[in-house]
Amino acid sequence: MFDSALLQALHDGLLGWAIQGLADASWWQIVAYTLLLTHITIASVTIFLHRAQAHRSLELHAIPSHFFRFWLWLTTSTVTKQWVAVHRKHHAKCETAEDPHSPVAHGIKTVLLTGRELYAVEAAKADTLKKFGHGTPDDWLERTLYTPRNNWGPIAMLLIDLALFGAIGITVWAVQMVWIPITAAGIINGLGHWWGYRNFEAPDASTNISPWGIIIGGEELHNNHHTYPTSAKLSVKPYEFDIGWGYIRGLEMLGLAKVRKTPPRLTLGNIKPVADAKTLEAIVANRYELMAGYAREVRLACRSELNRLKASGEEGAASRLARVRRWMHRDVEQMPAGVPQEVAAACEAHPHLAKLIAMREELRALWTRTNVSAEQLVADLQNWCQRAEASGIQALQEFSLKLRAAHA
């Protein structure tokens, strides 16, 4: 017979473990643990799945590569090939009906609330995996554990959380399980194509949610990513911060990673008498940065014109220009319905702005026209520079000199 005191102590011990767990942690320690583990998951997604696997922007040593794969299996049940295939298709079919998770195509509410379901549907398509899932891990671990038994990971994670924290471990585990569906499937795929600011006129609706990429590992800088998808670094402007890039640089210094590509940087040298093929090459390579600079000139011209109209008491004309000024530097394809007509009307009323917009479209044709020879494009560039410098518009004259100073 067991002593009643011993039985009571055993009962109290088991009850205490069920409530408190082995860690006997305070509430703030549990919160810190949850935030740390979810951040490691975010880092695993952005560094391994996104930048290394989907876009091949860096090479990872076997040690971090295997760690990230294991961690994602444990905390998300993500299959690498499925995630990579869905993401690559998103880029290939961006903002079309075939895009797996575009708020432009499917609506922001659908992507925010059912982003995980949209991903699951696309990940189950054999043709998507075959076409877009190439080059992903296919070793013994992947074939035996990570792919066929991907749900074992979260089950193991649940047992670990229960052992450490007792009953509250269920809440910890639940937060871990919803973290990626909310941040990746919802916020990045949803808000990242619907709300925020744009540094570059990428050929889609991508936006930067925040200039400080900390909570989602740098993925907040989504417009930068769609502009330079093969770059391992997502921050571009001096005021932007990409914590994922900081981790990559740390791995690189330890010899555990090798960066393949970062955003191009425009180099300015001596101004050439005439733009040539090398000038054209530099312009095409740095077109997004150059056009961002051109956009600043358009915005400054709009502001100056608005100030002139207000000073002269032309409130009606000022009001009409103010309504469309934020769209004057944008590609027509990115404007909402009806706005192109308003922009055209504003240009007709303001010849100075009309010249800037027309010359912008001509410059953009240098990399959007695919049926023209390189020699013809160089001739077109030379003609553009001549007309810009003869326009009498200071912004165009200075921009033309900048183009002639561009080096690849």
HURANOR-V815118 format. One record per backbone hydrogen bond with DSSP energy under -0.5 kcal/mol. CO is the residue of the C=O (numbers start at 1). NH is the residue of the N-H. If there is no record, write none. Layout:
co=[CO,CO]
nh=[NH,NH]
//
This chain:
co=[3,4,5,6,7,8,9,10,11,12,13,14,15,16,16,17,18,19,20,20,26,27,28,29,30,31,32,33,34,35,36,37,38,39,40,41,42,43,44,44,45,46,47,48,49,50,51,51,57,57,59,61,62,63,64,65,66,67,68,69,70,71,72,72,72,78,79,80,81,82,83,84,85,86,87,88,89,91,93,96,99,101,102,103,107,108,109,110,111,114,115,116,117,118,119,120,122,124,125,126,127,128,129,133,139,140,141,141,142,145,147,149,150,150,151,152,153,154,155,156,157,158,159,160,161,162,163,164,164,165,166,167,168,168,169,170,171,172,173,174,175,176,177,178,179,180,180,181,182,183,184,186,186,187,187,189,190,191,191,192,197,200,202,207,207,208,211,211,212,213,214,216,217,218,220,220,220,221,222,223,224,228,237,241,241,242,242,243,244,245,246,247,248,249,250,251,251,252,256,258,261,267,276,277,278,279,280,281,282,284,286,287,288,289,290,291,292,293,294,295,296,297,298,299,300,301,302,303,304,305,306,307,308,309,310,313,314,315,316,317,318,319,320,321,321,324,324,325,327,331,332,336,336,338,339,340,341,342,343,344,345,346,350,350,351,352,353,354,355,356,357,358,359,360,361,363,364,364,365,368,373,374,375,376,377,378,379,380,381,382,383,384,385,386,388,392,393,394,395,396,397,398,399,400,401,402,403,404,405,407]
nh=[7,8,9,10,11,12,13,14,15,16,17,18,19,20,21,21,167,168,24,25,30,31,32,33,34,35,36,37,38,39,40,41,42,43,44,45,46,47,48,49,50,51,52,53,54,55,57,58,260,261,258,65,66,67,68,69,70,71,72,73,74,75,76,77,78,80,83,84,85,86,87,88,89,90,91,92,93,94,96,99,102,103,106,107,111,112,113,114,115,118,119,120,121,122,123,124,125,126,129,130,131,132,133,136,143,144,145,146,147,149,150,152,153,154,155,156,157,158,159,160,161,162,163,164,165,166,22,23,24,168,169,170,171,172,173,174,175,176,177,178,179,180,181,182,183,184,185,186,187,188,189,190,191,191,192,103,193,194,195,207,208,202,204,209,222,197,213,241,214,243,217,219,244,221,209,210,222,225,226,227,228,231,240,213,243,245,246,247,248,249,250,251,252,253,254,256,257,255,61,59,232,407,280,281,282,283,284,285,286,287,290,291,292,293,294,295,296,297,298,299,300,301,302,303,304,305,306,307,308,309,310,311,312,314,313,315,318,319,320,321,322,323,324,324,325,327,328,328,330,334,335,339,340,342,343,344,345,346,347,348,349,350,353,354,355,356,357,358,359,360,361,362,363,364,365,366,367,368,369,370,377,378,379,380,381,382,383,384,385,386,387,388,389,390,391,394,397,398,399,400,401,402,403,404,405,405,406,272,269,267]
//
